[in-house]
Each structure stands twice: as C-alpha cells, then as structure tokens.
Amino acid sequence: MNFNKFQEACKRTANPNLTYSEAAMNWALGIAGEAGEYCELIKKSEFHGKMLNKDHAKKELGDILYYVAMAATNLSIDLESVAQANVDKLTARYPEGFKSGGGIRHINNDHEDDGC
C-alpha cells in the first residue's frame, strides 16, 4: 500500500464534524498519545525485562501513522509529499548517509531546524 492510498483509507474513520482547529488538536494529541504507547512498550522491554511484542509494536506504529496521515489531511497535504520532503531533507543533511556527530544543519527562516 502506498502512502496516499493509506491516507485515503484513514479518512473513512475520521470524524467529519470536527472544525479545522478541533481536528488539528485531535490529530496532534493522537500522535502524542500513540507515540507514548509505543515508548511504553520499548521502556518495558529495555528496563522491565519484558519481551518486546513486535505485533503490538506494529499496531502502535500503525496508530501513529494513522494520526500523522490525518494531521496531513487536515493541512491539505498528501502523505506521499510529507514522506518525500523528509527524504529530501535527510538526503541534504546526510549526503553520504549517516555520519557520527551529525549531519549538515541549516537554519530556515521560520525556525531553527529540528534536528531530524
């Protein structure tokens, strides 16, 4: 499945009655909440001696992706272009692949680069 088909499929379960602002808040909080659930799995695996359940982790990552897709939808941005913009940014930052100590950093006009 490609990103845009996934994004389109996600719209089926989104509440169509939310305002733009309500939807932005819903998707942002959803990303944070699901990321927290994924982090909890990793924490328990690393520090509590629990075996990491990869199927559970995959579901949490899917939930994160759902909320990211819907956040992009709310901004009228297709998920494929979000993914491509990230690849382009990382290619510019790490032209020869990962390098210990960090890549090439740029400061844009809106804010200092986030480091990703």
Number of C-alpha atoms within 10 A of each C-alpha: 5 8 16 14 12 15 22 14 13 16 14 9 9 14 10 9 8 12 11 11 9 11 20 18 14 16 22 15 13 19 22 13 16 20 17 14 18 19 14 13 20 17 14 13 14 12 8 10 9 12 11 14 11 10 9 13 17 12 13 20 16 13 19 22 20 23 23 19 27 28 23 19 19 16 12 9 13 19 23 16 13 15 12 11 12 12 12 13 14 17 15 15 19 15 13 9 11 12 11 6 6 11 18 13 14 13 9 8 7 6 7 10 11 8 11 10
